[in-house]
Amino acid sequence: MLTKGFIKPEISIDNLGKRQFWTGTIIGILIAFVLSYFFNYSRESLRMITFMADPYILTEKEFRLYDLFFASLATSLGFGFTIIYWLRGRNKNIRKRYLKTFTISNACLITFVTLMLVARFGSILPLIVYGSQGYDGHLDLLNDFWLIFVLIPIYVFFAHWNTIRMIFRTRYWVLLSIVFYILTTFYLYKTTYADRDILNQSYYSQNKQRFDYIDSEFDKAKIHGIFFRDSTKQILRKKYAERTADLVLSLKHAFQTEKIVPLDTLILEKIVIHNMNKHGLYFYGRHQDRDKNWSYALPENIYEQILKHDVDSKETELLFEILSEQISLFTAPRINWNEREHYTEYEREKSNFRRNLMHSTKTIQSRLIQVVDRLKSDKRYEKYHYLLQDIEFNDDIGRQKHCELKITDAGILYK
């Protein structure tokens, strides 16, 4: 038998209350604005943390994806606060009070659980994943998980409507709300984005000397018919990425064979030494062969490569330039803390790198000095002597040791 009131009332401004409806709508829109700004600036704040290692630099396409996701999610969450305000207090048009309580509780649950999930995963990735040693873009959210960014805001939005329909007949209100949702999302997308160029430009200005050097060497390589991919440039720009460490190590191994090292490898070796890229952390301690911490071609390997080329060849010139870069690592000036402001970021980094080299290697400095002295005494290479700066042995309180090499025109023998 049908009882009075079994038919759900139709949702309308009058049934919700005009004041209740418009106040709730305005509150929802304002909260959506606040959340969208909060999401965007939180992303930039967390991205700043990754600048302690290789910074998390997004492409323009990735920025647009995140901006649109934050705008749509903020709109969905704002709608949840709107529902909470619409249904608060007493309403004579809602006869089943328990459904009203359930709808408000559901809106609160969905809204705050979604906020917690986004906050948790949005903070874990920059704090743990993106800033970790060796991270090299392994997690491709744009291409591998783009559907999540689409489904989360849509689910939150329709989950709210699912409980409202238990109280009211919605009719065309869902369609109207979808139109309003889309318009609000795109308005937030266009107006609440954070200026990402602040961090990006800071990163590029700090590393300008390194990046300009890469561009300069690539331009010189084009003259000799050598062209590098854009991906190679991105690898060289990073310091701690897995592909960067692998590249530095493979370049070092290329010099340890008896084969002639090709010109493109010599160019890359020169760049990684100048930019102080490393093959990883220093794994070898004081009771081990600390020279294995040296990330680059050994001086004697470079000397043997020089002997394999004609004096006037481009390869010979590059090999001398590589030696020049290695010398500069050991002759970088010590910079005191009170003098740091008078030096560039690159010069400060090089000073720190030299100090680490003196601690982490044992005989590389000695080998380099002997190779340099030998080449300086050889008149065949007189045209390259200007590249070989004067370098004096520094034992660094006994950390650096001598390693006598027998250098001949046929190669190098260890004593």
C-alpha positions in Angstrom: 0.0 0.0 0.0 1.4 3.4 -1.0 2.0 5.9 1.8 2.0 9.6 1.6 5.4 11.1 0.7 6.8 8.1 -1.1 7.4 10.3 -4.2 10.7 12.2 -3.9 10.4 15.9 -4.4 12.0 17.5 -7.4 15.2 19.4 -6.8 14.7 23.1 -7.3 15.9 26.4 -5.9 12.6 26.7 -4.0 12.8 23.3 -2.4 16.4 23.9 -1.3 15.7 27.5 -0.3 16.8 30.5 -2.3 19.2 31.7 0.3 20.5 28.3 1.0 21.0 27.6 -2.7 22.8 30.8 -3.8 25.0 30.9 -0.6 26.0 27.3 -1.1 26.8 27.8 -4.8 29.0 30.9 -4.0 30.8 29.0 -1.2 31.5 26.1 -3.5 32.9 28.4 -6.2 35.1 30.3 -3.7 36.4 27.0 -2.2 37.1 25.7 -5.8 39.2 28.8 -6.4 41.1 28.4 -3.2 41.8 24.7 -3.8 42.9 25.3 -7.3 45.4 27.9 -6.2 46.5 25.7 -3.3 47.1 22.7 -5.6 49.1 24.7 -8.2 51.3 26.5 -5.7 51.8 23.3 -3.6 53.0 21.6 -6.8 55.6 24.4 -7.3 56.6 24.3 -3.6 57.2 20.5 -3.7 58.9 20.8 -7.1 61.3 23.2 -5.5 62.4 20.4 -3.1 63.7 18.4 -6.1 66.1 21.2 -7.0 68.5 19.7 -4.4 69.1 17.0 -6.9 68.1 16.9 -10.6 65.0 19.2 -10.6 61.6 18.0 -11.7 61.2 20.0 -14.9 57.9 19.6 -16.6 57.1 20.0 -20.3 54.5 22.5 -21.3 52.1 19.6 -22.1 52.6 18.1 -18.6 52.0 21.6 -17.0 48.7 21.9 -18.9 47.7 18.4 -17.8 48.3 19.1 -14.1 46.6 22.6 -14.4 43.5 21.1 -15.9 43.5 18.2 -13.4 43.8 20.6 -10.5 41.1 22.8 -11.9 38.6 20.0 -12.5 39.4 18.4 -9.1 38.9 21.7 -7.3 35.6 22.2 -9.0 34.4 18.6 -7.9 35.5 19.2 -4.4 33.9 22.6 -4.3 30.7 21.0 -5.4 31.0 18.7 -2.3 31.0 21.8 0.0 28.1 23.2 -1.9 26.0 20.1 -1.2 27.0 20.1 2.5 25.7 23.7 2.7 22.5 23.0 0.7 21.4 20.3 3.0 22.5 21.7 6.3 19.8 22.7 8.8 16.2 21.8 8.7 14.3 21.5 5.4 10.6 20.6 5.5 10.8 19.4 1.9 13.1 16.6 2.9 11.0 14.1 4.8 13.6 11.3 5.2 16.1 13.0 7.5 18.4 10.0 7.6 19.0 10.3 3.8 19.9 13.9 4.3 22.4 13.0 7.0 23.7 10.2 4.8 24.2 12.6 1.8 26.1 15.1 3.9 28.3 12.4 5.5 29.0 11.0 2.1 29.9 14.4 0.7 32.2 15.0 3.6 33.8 11.5 3.2 34.4 11.8 -0.5 35.7 15.4 -0.3 38.2 14.9 2.6 39.3 11.4 1.5 40.1 12.8 -2.0 42.0 15.7 -0.4 44.0 13.4 1.7 44.8 11.0 -1.2 45.9 13.9 -3.4 48.0 15.4 -0.6 49.6 12.1 0.2 50.6 11.0 -3.3 51.3 14.6 -4.4 53.9 15.0 -1.7 55.4 11.5 -1.8 56.4 11.7 -5.4 58.5 14.9 -5.1 59.9 14.1 -1.6 60.9 10.5 -2.2 60.7 9.6 -5.9 61.6 12.7 -8.0 64.4 13.8 -5.7 66.1 10.4 -5.3 69.6 9.7 -6.6 69.4 8.2 -10.1 65.8 9.1 -10.8 65.5 9.6 -14.5 61.9 10.0 -15.4 61.0 6.4 -14.8 57.5 7.3 -13.7 55.8 8.8 -16.8 52.4 10.0 -15.5 51.5 11.8 -18.7 51.7 8.8 -21.0 51.2 5.9 -18.6 48.6 7.2 -16.1 46.8 9.9 -17.9 43.4 8.2 -17.4 43.7 8.6 -13.6 43.8 12.3 -14.0 40.6 12.1 -16.0 38.6 9.6 -13.8 39.3 11.0 -10.3 37.5 14.4 -10.8 34.7 12.8 -12.8 34.1 10.1 -10.1 34.1 12.7 -7.3 31.6 14.9 -9.2 29.1 12.1 -10.0 29.5 10.4 -6.6 28.0 13.5 -5.1 25.0 13.4 -7.4 24.5 9.7 -6.7 23.5 10.4 -3.1 21.5 13.6 -4.0 19.3 11.5 -6.2 18.3 9.5 -3.2 16.6 12.6 -1.8 15.4 14.5 -4.9 14.4 13.9 -8.5 17.1 15.6 -10.4 15.7 15.6 -14.0 17.7 18.1 -16.1 19.8 19.4 -13.1 22.6 16.9 -13.7 23.0 18.1 -17.3 23.0 21.7 -16.2 25.5 21.0 -13.5 27.8 19.2 -16.0 27.8 22.4 -18.2 28.4 24.6 -15.2 31.2 22.2 -14.0 33.0 22.3 -17.4 32.7 26.1 -17.6 34.0 26.5 -14.0 36.8 24.0 -14.7 38.1 25.9 -17.7 37.8 29.3 -16.0 39.9 28.0 -13.1 42.3 26.4 -15.6 42.8 29.8 -17.2 43.0 32.0 -14.1 44.5 30.0 -11.2 47.7 28.6 -12.6 51.0 29.2 -10.9 54.0 30.9 -12.6 56.2 27.9 -13.2 58.9 30.0 -15.0 60.1 31.3 -11.6 61.7 28.0 -10.6 62.6 27.1 -14.2 64.5 30.3 -14.8 66.2 30.1 -11.4 67.4 26.6 -12.4 68.6 27.7 -15.9 70.4 30.8 -14.5 72.3 28.7 -11.9 73.4 26.3 -14.6 73.8 28.7 -17.4 77.5 28.2 -17.7 77.1 24.4 -18.0 74.2 24.5 -20.4 76.0 27.1 -22.6 79.0 24.9 -22.8 77.0 21.9 -24.0 75.4 24.1 -26.7 78.7 25.5 -27.7 80.4 22.0 -28.1 77.4 20.7 -30.0 77.6 23.6 -32.4 81.3 22.9 -32.9 80.6 19.2 -33.5 78.2 20.1 -36.3 81.1 21.7 -38.2 82.7 18.2 -38.3 79.5 16.5 -39.3 78.6 15.1 -35.9 75.1 15.6 -34.7 73.7 14.7 -31.3 70.1 14.0 -30.4 68.1 16.3 -28.2 67.9 13.4 -25.7 71.7 13.4 -25.4 71.6 17.1 -24.5 68.9 16.4 -21.8 71.1 13.6 -20.3 74.1 15.8 -20.2 72.2 18.6 -18.5 71.4 16.3 -15.5 73.8 15.4 -12.8 72.5 12.4 -10.9 70.1 10.7 -13.4 70.7 7.1 -14.1 71.3 7.6 -17.8 73.8 10.4 -17.0 75.8 8.1 -14.7 75.7 5.3 -17.3 77.0 7.7 -20.0 79.9 8.9 -17.9 80.9 5.3 -17.0 80.6 4.1 -20.7 82.8 7.0 -21.8 85.4 6.0 -19.2 85.3 2.4 -20.4 85.8 3.5 -24.0 89.3 4.8 -23.2 90.3 1.6 -21.5 90.3 -0.4 -24.7 93.0 -0.6 -27.3 90.6 0.8 -30.0 90.7 4.3 -31.2 88.1 6.4 -29.4 85.8 8.1 -32.0 85.4 11.8 -32.2 81.9 12.0 -30.9 83.0 10.1 -27.7 85.9 12.6 -27.2 83.4 15.5 -27.4 81.1 13.9 -24.9 84.1 13.2 -22.5 85.2 16.8 -22.7 81.7 18.0 -21.8 81.1 15.6 -18.8 84.5 16.6 -17.4 83.8 20.3 -17.8 80.3 19.9 -16.3 81.6 17.6 -13.5 79.1 14.8 -14.2 79.9 11.6 -12.3 79.3 7.9 -12.7 77.6 7.7 -9.3 78.4 8.0 -5.7 81.9 7.4 -4.2 81.8 3.7 -3.4 85.5 3.0 -2.6 86.9 3.9 0.8 90.3 4.4 2.3 91.1 0.7 2.4 90.1 0.1 -1.2 91.3 1.4 -4.6 90.1 5.0 -4.3 91.1 5.8 -7.8 88.0 3.9 -9.0 86.0 6.8 -7.8 87.5 8.8 -10.6 84.7 9.2 -13.1 86.7 10.0 -16.3 89.4 8.6 -18.6 92.7 8.0 -16.9 95.4 10.4 -17.9 97.6 7.5 -19.2 94.7 6.3 -21.4 94.4 9.8 -22.9 98.2 9.8 -23.6 97.9 6.5 -25.4 95.1 7.8 -27.5 97.2 10.8 -28.4 99.9 8.5 -29.7 97.4 6.8 -32.1 96.5 10.0 -33.9 98.3 12.4 -36.2 99.6 15.5 -34.5 97.5 17.9 -36.5 94.2 15.9 -36.3 91.1 17.1 -34.6 91.2 14.1 -32.3 94.6 15.1 -30.9 93.3 18.7 -30.3 90.3 17.3 -28.4 92.5 14.9 -26.3 94.6 17.9 -25.2 91.4 19.8 -24.4 90.3 16.9 -22.3 93.6 16.9 -20.4 93.1 20.7 -19.9 89.7 20.1 -18.4 91.1 17.5 -16.0 93.9 19.9 -15.0 91.3 22.5 -14.2 89.6 20.1 -11.8 92.7 19.9 -9.7 93.7 23.5 -9.9 90.3 25.0 -9.0 90.8 27.7 -6.3 89.7 27.1 -2.7 86.8 29.3 -1.9 86.1 30.4 1.6 82.6 30.8 2.9 83.0 34.5 3.3 84.1 34.9 -0.4 81.4 32.7 -2.0 79.4 35.7 -3.2 82.3 36.8 -5.4 82.2 33.6 -7.5 79.7 32.1 -9.9 77.7 29.0 -9.0 79.8 27.0 -11.4 83.1 28.2 -9.8 81.7 27.3 -6.3 80.7 23.9 -7.5 84.1 23.3 -9.0 85.8 24.3 -5.8 83.7 21.7 -3.9 84.3 19.1 -6.6 88.1 19.6 -6.2 87.9 19.1 -2.5 85.9 15.9 -3.0 88.4 14.7 -5.6 91.3 15.1 -3.1 89.5 13.0 -0.6 88.1 10.3 -2.9 91.1 9.6 -5.2 94.6 8.6 -4.5 97.0 8.8 -7.5 95.1 10.4 -10.3 96.7 13.8 -9.6 100.2 12.2 -9.8 99.4 10.4 -13.0 98.0 13.6 -14.6 101.1 15.6 -13.7 103.5 13.0 -15.2 101.5 12.8 -18.4 101.3 16.6 -18.7 105.1 17.0 -18.1 105.8 14.4 -20.7 103.7 16.1 -23.3 105.2 19.5 -22.5 108.6 18.1 -23.1 107.6 16.7 -26.5 108.2 19.4 -29.2 105.8 17.6 -31.6 102.9 18.9 -29.5 104.2 22.4 -29.0 101.1 23.9 -30.6 99.0 22.4 -27.8 101.2 23.4 -24.9 99.0 26.4 -24.2 96.2 24.1 -23.2 98.3 22.4 -20.5 98.3 24.7 -17.4 101.0 24.4 -14.8 100.0 22.0 -12.0 101.9 21.2 -8.9 101.4 18.1 -6.7 99.4 18.6 -3.6 99.5 15.7 -1.1 96.4 17.1 0.7 97.7 16.1 4.2 98.9 12.7 2.9 95.7 11.7 1.1 97.3 12.0 -2.3 100.1 9.5 -3.2 102.6 9.2 -6.0 102.3 6.6 -8.7 105.4 6.4 -10.9 104.7 5.8 -14.6 107.2 4.9 -17.2 106.2 7.0 -20.1 107.6 6.1 -23.6 106.7 7.0 -27.2 105.0 3.6 -27.4 102.8 4.0 -24.4 102.9 3.9 -20.6 104.3 1.2 -18.3 103.6 1.1 -14.5 106.6 0.8 -12.1 
